[in-house]
Amino acid sequence: MKKMHLFSGLALMTVLVTTSCQSENKSSKNIPTNEGSTSSTATKNDLGVSLKSNEIKHNPYAYIPSQCYTKTKFDNKVNNPCFSCHTVGQEPNYIDDSEFQLLADFRSTTRKNPWTNLFKDRSDKVDKMTDDEISQYVNQTNYFTKEGKIELAERLHKLPEAWDFDGNGKWDGFTPDCYFNFDNEGYDRDPSGNDTGWRAFAYSPFLGTFWPTNGSTDDVLIRLPEAMRQDEQGNYSRAVYHLNLSIVLAMIQRKNIAIPETDEKIYDVDLNKNGQLDMATEVVYDWAPLDKRYMHYVGKAKKLQAEAKLHLAAGLYPEGTEFLHSVRYLALNENGQVTLSPRLKELRYAKKQFWNTYFQLKNAALSEIKEAHDFPDRLRRVKGDAEFGLSNGVGWLYQGFIENSEGKLRPQNYEETLNCIGCHSGIGITTDSSFAFPRKLDTSHYQEGWYHWTQKGLAGLKEPKFKDGTYQYTEYLLNNHSANEFRDNDEVVAKFYNADGSIKEAEIKTLHNDIGHLLLPSAERALMLNKAYKVIVEEQSYIYGRDPHIKPVGSSWDIVPLDETTGIEEPIIRN
């Protein structure tokens, strides 16, 4: 059987699920760029950033991540960082791109590495920054005003004309509304003490790039649609919301989820699936529609589900689900330990706009194969714009905000946002296009895994395992011989490897019981990586790459050779 193989956006997604394609393309016209627009709320360093056009100035295939241009045969070793993303998807992710662990199957149109920031030497600029300067910078918030308001929301409310894609005088995309004010259950609250709907959760960071030792801290928050936060009468209920979040988690992780003791009679839903309405202490995962085994939401969402206005299926989020992802610098606390900085590098947002059935998702995957076969050199066309967001073709919209050269957050333009799409579509590892929520910590952890990293950090968490019991981070170190795809993390190499390249067993043993031993860099490395990224901010050179390197990366291809093989003989499949 022919594999449904793709490569981080190298294959095309122009033939999309019909219902999503028709609905998501809210604004497909190109309005001419107006670089000279001014506004009383626009800073001088925002004026050159226009969102009025989907013009691509440098990289038309920005959906291919810089990590994909890594040389796997390097330093007399065969390295495999590819297995973390390219694997056999679990239904309804019908993509099997594990073949790309074996072959760098770039097209003639994408062989040239566009991420030229990888090859820059930033030593001089980094050396000119003092530790005090960079520490002061990262510890200043660019999210809140002095009055505690959300600075970017205030600026979007008084919209600069250059950011108004459709010319209607208002911002139609996501407006930040999270206050990062979390209680002992991970719920975010606004200045009046009301729940915003956002809930923080702790998770095992995904392999490679997003480990703090590679340059950034981050967090992820989830918010379900309003109806899933309401009781049957339409009133907000945290108890209802908690149960619906647990039900969604059970569907995403496909396992039972512990809950506070709950009287099922209140909701008329058999949560523990024992055939009667009694006291439940867990949501039991038992969903097999072909065998007439169903699961149900509670509250108002239950009614909408019965009316087919809200959907539930294994491996899928309900429509209206939102994620908020902040990417931050490496701050140092009073003990010199790495933590999240008050300053944001980026604020990333995703919303599931439309529901697709298993059949539709399978059709989308098959359509990609046909597209790649019929038009092997055609670049991918991604619908959307910087104001409304970009579509990944299977129901989700993505939008991002990033620092301007003054350090204020601004919307990303189309080309900058295009970089988000490759990892959130077309690869086998994702669950309904997501990474973090499937990796949420279970209820045996602090606050049952519902907490923000500012409430408790990574240090002391046990190393996650794959389903077969293999340690995930250890497997990555054994096969990639470093802590990132570029293999330029000398600090981790020195800590975890012997001079002959073999692994240090004592360090691995420590890692099993404390992922911070691997994931958290030294204070010295944190300061250097912060400085390296600050150079990119000052240059506003995001379209050339966002990876905070100081020296040029020697492990990346400038031009990928034709028919390049990775040297890997068998793909690693460890979902």
Buried (B, 14 or more C-beta within 10 A) or exposed (E): EEBBBBBBBBBBBBBBBEBBBEEBBBBEEEBEBBEEBEBEBBBEBBBEBBBBBBEBEEBBBBBBBBBBBBBBEBEEEEBBBBBBBBBBBBEBBBBBBBBBBBBBBBBEEBBBBBBBBBBBEBEEBBEEBEBEEBBEBBEEEBBBEEEEEBBBBBBBEEBBBBBBBBEEEEBBBBEBBBBBBBBEBBBBBBEEEEBBBBBBBBBBBBBBBBBBBBBBBBBBBBBBBBBBBBBBEEEBBEBBBBBBBBBBBBBBBBEBBEBEEBEBEBBEBBBBBEEEBEEBEBBBBBBEEEEEEEBBBBBBBBBBBEEEEBBBBBBBBBBBBBBBBBBBBBBBEEEEBBBBBBBBBBBBBBBBBBBBBBEBBBBBBBBBBEBBEEEEEEBBEBBBBBBBBBBBBBBBBBBBBBBBBEBBBBBBBBBBBBBBBBBBBBBBBBBBBBBBBBBBBEBEBBBBBBBBBBBBBBBEBBBBBEEEEEBBBBBBBBBBBBBBBBBBBEBBBEBBBEEEEEBBEEBBEBBBEBBBBBBBBBBEBBBBBBBBBBBBBBBBBBBBBBBBBBBBBEBBBEEBEEEBEBBBEEBBBBB
